[in-house]
Amino acid sequence: MTDNEEQKPLLKVIDQNATPEDVAAIVAVFSALGSAGGAPKKKQRSLWATPQLRTPLHPGSNAWRASGLPH
């Protein structure tokens, strides 16, 4: 938008007898409704975080060495 363009109002009240309180109530209701975008999408979980893909760790002697060896 350029500086010369005038932004159109998002809400236009056509009742000429509306008080500032009436306009504030209408704005509050529309604000409480939120956007029409719906619920936010759930972020897909990374496969690196999937516990089924990792081999279980078994404590014991030389466990740290065995954790780096292929199974």
Backbone as ProteinMPNN parsed JSONL, in Angstrom:
{"seq_chain_A": "MTDNEEQKPLLKVIDQNATPEDVAAIVAVFSALGSAGGAPKKKQRSLWATPQLRTPLHPGSNAWRASGLPH", "coords_chain_A": {"N_chain_A": [[0.85, -1.169, 0.0], [0.566, 2.2, -0.819], [1.529, 5.499, 0.32], [-0.326, 7.31, -0.557], [-2.68, 5.935, -0.925], [-5.846, 5.266, 0.515], [-6.833, 3.44, 3.318], [-9.431, 1.074, 3.422], [-12.196, 0.902, 5.712], [-12.521, -1.752, 8.128], [-14.892, -2.321, 9.349], [-18.139, -1.135, 9.081], [-20.528, 0.924, 10.395], [-23.876, 1.321, 9.918], [-26.067, 2.363, 11.169], [-27.234, 5.361, 12.124], [-27.848, 6.232, 14.619], [-26.292, 4.948, 16.408], [-24.522, 4.535, 19.379], [-21.284, 5.317, 20.844], [-20.812, 3.263, 22.671], [-22.419, 1.199, 21.69], [-21.095, 0.637, 19.277], [-18.639, -0.17, 20.32], [-19.436, -2.504, 21.633], [-20.193, -4.118, 19.472], [-17.746, -4.378, 18.131], [-16.317, -5.729, 20.117], [-17.661, -8.193, 20.201], [-17.169, -9.217, 17.611], [-14.399, -9.379, 17.765], [-14.067, -11.325, 19.711], [-14.959, -13.559, 18.391], [-12.913, -14.283, 16.73], [-10.623, -15.326, 14.113], [-11.52, -16.622, 10.853], [-10.015, -18.72, 10.163], [-9.947, -21.173, 11.413], [-8.991, -23.959, 13.536], [-5.566, -24.08, 14.59], [-3.123, -25.838, 12.635], [-1.787, -28.995, 13.557], [1.581, -29.527, 14.289], [3.59, -31.666, 12.439], [5.103, -34.529, 13.79], [8.55, -35.115, 14.125], [10.4, -37.76, 12.597], [12.693, -38.447, 13.914], [12.06, -38.176, 16.549], [10.482, -40.307, 17.142], [9.907, -42.94, 19.263], [9.787, -45.662, 18.602], [11.578, -46.123, 16.579], [14.072, -46.04, 17.641], [16.642, -47.968, 19.165], [16.414, -49.747, 22.244], [18.131, -48.733, 25.237], [20.418, -50.495, 27.186], [21.505, -50.759, 30.394], [24.705, -51.44, 31.853], [27.89, -53.204, 32.083], [30.271, -51.906, 29.842], [28.265, -50.745, 28.321], [28.167, -48.235, 27.151], [29.991, -48.479, 25.082], [28.841, -50.509, 23.557], [26.609, -49.21, 22.682], [27.283, -47.794, 20.439], [27.81, -49.634, 18.515], [26.819, -51.502, 15.595], [23.721, -53.312, 15.339]], "CA_chain_A": [[0.0, 0.0, 0.0], [1.351, 3.425, -0.868], [1.097, 6.537, 1.262], [-1.458, 8.04, -1.125], [-3.89, 5.118, -0.858], [-6.566, 5.304, 1.783], [-7.245, 2.099, 3.697], [-10.87, 0.945, 3.643], [-12.48, 0.434, 7.072], [-12.888, -3.157, 8.256], [-16.252, -2.394, 9.873], [-18.887, 0.09, 8.794], [-21.799, 0.956, 11.114], [-24.791, 2.1, 9.089], [-27.093, 2.95, 12.018], [-26.764, 6.694, 12.485], [-28.149, 6.486, 16.022], [-25.438, 4.077, 17.225], [-23.673, 5.24, 20.346], [-19.944, 4.714, 20.922], [-20.917, 2.026, 23.434], [-22.941, 0.182, 20.769], [-20.015, 0.279, 18.357], [-17.649, -0.921, 21.102], [-19.986, -3.834, 21.885], [-20.112, -4.865, 18.22], [-16.333, -4.691, 17.905], [-15.922, -6.743, 21.097], [-18.232, -9.478, 19.785], [-16.418, -9.706, 16.458], [-13.042, -9.723, 18.208], [-14.142, -12.575, 20.464], [-15.182, -14.653, 17.451], [-11.618, -14.679, 16.176], [-10.522, -15.403, 12.657], [-12.23, -17.724, 10.213], [-9.015, -19.685, 9.741], [-10.136, -22.454, 12.08], [-7.983, -24.349, 14.518], [-4.236, -24.182, 13.986], [-2.726, -27.193, 12.271], [-0.821, -29.623, 14.433], [2.869, -29.714, 13.648], [3.896, -33.081, 12.284], [6.212, -34.945, 14.638], [9.716, -35.577, 13.398], [10.676, -39.19, 12.749], [13.783, -38.598, 14.876], [11.484, -38.211, 17.889], [9.66, -41.503, 17.281], [10.621, -43.896, 20.102], [9.803, -47.0, 18.016], [12.687, -46.235, 15.655], [15.324, -46.115, 18.387], [16.846, -49.214, 19.908], [16.443, -49.458, 23.677], [19.424, -48.724, 25.899], [20.497, -51.46, 28.274], [22.637, -50.421, 31.248], [25.574, -52.544, 32.24], [29.294, -52.989, 31.775], [30.539, -51.608, 28.435], [27.037, -50.333, 27.629], [28.447, -47.061, 26.326], [30.692, -48.954, 23.891], [27.894, -51.297, 22.777], [25.582, -48.338, 22.102], [27.745, -47.309, 19.136], [28.016, -50.742, 17.589], [25.602, -51.902, 14.871], [23.032, -54.493, 15.897]], "C_chain_A": [[0.896, 1.232, 0.0], [0.793, 4.43, 0.118], [-0.142, 7.268, 0.768], [-2.76, 7.269, -1.051], [-4.525, 5.241, 0.521], [-7.069, 3.905, 2.095], [-8.745, 2.09, 3.976], [-11.113, 0.447, 5.067], [-12.886, -1.042, 7.076], [-14.336, -3.329, 8.688], [-16.933, -1.063, 9.591], [-20.238, -0.01, 9.486], [-22.738, 1.867, 10.341], [-25.951, 2.692, 9.889], [-26.579, 4.296, 12.513], [-27.042, 7.038, 13.938], [-27.282, 5.638, 16.951], [-24.559, 4.932, 18.133], [-22.269, 4.624, 20.314], [-19.936, 3.398, 21.698], [-21.441, 0.89, 22.566], [-21.847, -0.298, 19.819], [-18.963, -0.552, 19.08], [-18.14, -2.34, 21.374], [-19.906, -4.698, 20.626], [-18.678, -5.292, 17.937], [-15.871, -5.778, 18.869], [-16.44, -8.124, 20.708], [-17.455, -10.054, 18.612], [-14.993, -10.096, 16.839], [-13.029, -11.051, 18.947], [-14.347, -13.774, 19.544], [-13.883, -15.146, 16.846], [-11.651, -14.74, 14.669], [-11.268, -16.619, 12.141], [-11.274, -18.816, 9.767], [-9.184, -21.053, 10.373], [-9.028, -22.734, 13.077], [-6.612, -24.431, 13.851], [-3.88, -25.634, 13.711], [-1.686, -27.703, 13.249], [0.474, -29.845, 13.672], [3.182, -31.208, 13.608], [5.157, -33.415, 13.086], [7.346, -35.496, 13.78], [9.92, -37.071, 13.624], [11.818, -39.428, 13.742], [13.252, -38.695, 16.304], [10.63, -39.46, 18.133], [10.414, -42.564, 18.096], [10.71, -45.298, 19.488], [10.992, -47.191, 17.076], [14.035, -46.373, 16.365], [15.44, -47.459, 19.082], [16.928, -48.889, 21.393], [17.873, -49.52, 24.22], [19.391, -49.703, 27.071], [21.711, -51.12, 29.137], [23.455, -51.662, 31.598], [27.008, -52.231, 31.872], [29.47, -52.86, 30.264], [29.293, -51.199, 27.647], [27.301, -49.14, 26.721], [29.143, -47.484, 25.031], [29.702, -49.698, 22.969], [26.829, -50.409, 22.121], [25.994, -47.82, 20.738], [27.96, -48.386, 18.119], [26.724, -51.078, 16.854], [25.015, -53.184, 15.464], [22.781, -55.505, 14.848]], "O_chain_A": [[1.876, 1.291, 0.743], [-0.284, 4.235, 0.681], [-0.92, 7.788, 1.567], [-3.836, 7.866, -1.106], [-3.842, 5.309, 1.543], [-7.665, 3.252, 1.239], [-9.27, 2.965, 4.665], [-10.325, -0.346, 5.583], [-13.52, -1.519, 6.135], [-14.945, -4.366, 8.424], [-16.365, 0.001, 9.836], [-21.015, -0.922, 9.202], [-22.439, 3.042, 10.129], [-26.745, 3.453, 9.336], [-25.59, 4.354, 13.244], [-26.526, 8.035, 14.443], [-27.516, 5.614, 18.159], [-23.945, 5.909, 17.705], [-22.096, 3.517, 19.805], [-19.132, 2.513, 21.405], [-20.978, -0.245, 22.676], [-21.695, -1.498, 19.589], [-18.45, -1.525, 18.528], [-17.348, -3.282, 21.349], [-19.585, -5.884, 20.71], [-18.427, -6.433, 17.548], [-15.108, -6.662, 18.477], [-15.732, -9.118, 20.868], [-17.117, -11.237, 18.608], [-14.443, -11.049, 16.286], [-12.077, -11.821, 18.82], [-13.948, -14.889, 19.883], [-13.773, -16.318, 16.486], [-12.59, -14.265, 14.031], [-11.603, -17.528, 12.9], [-11.678, -19.744, 9.066], [-8.594, -22.018, 9.887], [-8.234, -21.856, 13.415], [-6.508, -24.807, 12.683], [-4.275, -26.539, 14.445], [-0.821, -26.958, 13.709], [0.456, -30.303, 12.53], [3.055, -31.915, 14.608], [6.143, -32.677, 13.058], [7.119, -36.249, 12.832], [9.646, -37.586, 14.708], [11.899, -40.499, 14.345], [13.926, -39.242, 17.176], [10.109, -39.64, 19.233], [11.461, -43.039, 17.656], [11.624, -46.051, 19.823], [11.374, -48.33, 16.804], [15.024, -46.777, 15.753], [14.442, -48.021, 19.534], [17.465, -47.844, 21.76], [18.71, -50.27, 23.716], [18.436, -49.722, 27.848], [22.841, -51.189, 28.653], [22.942, -52.78, 31.629], [27.315, -51.134, 31.405], [28.88, -53.623, 29.5], [29.282, -51.303, 26.421], [26.722, -49.045, 25.639], [28.897, -46.887, 23.982], [29.735, -49.529, 21.75], [26.218, -50.801, 21.127], [25.132, -47.44, 19.946], [28.266, -48.09, 16.964], [25.641, -50.953, 17.426], [25.731, -54.019, 16.015], [22.213, -56.56, 15.131]]}, "name": "protein", "num_of_chains": 1, "seq": "MTDNEEQKPLLKVIDQNATPEDVAAIVAVFSALGSAGGAPKKKQRSLWATPQLRTPLHPGSNAWRASGLPH"}
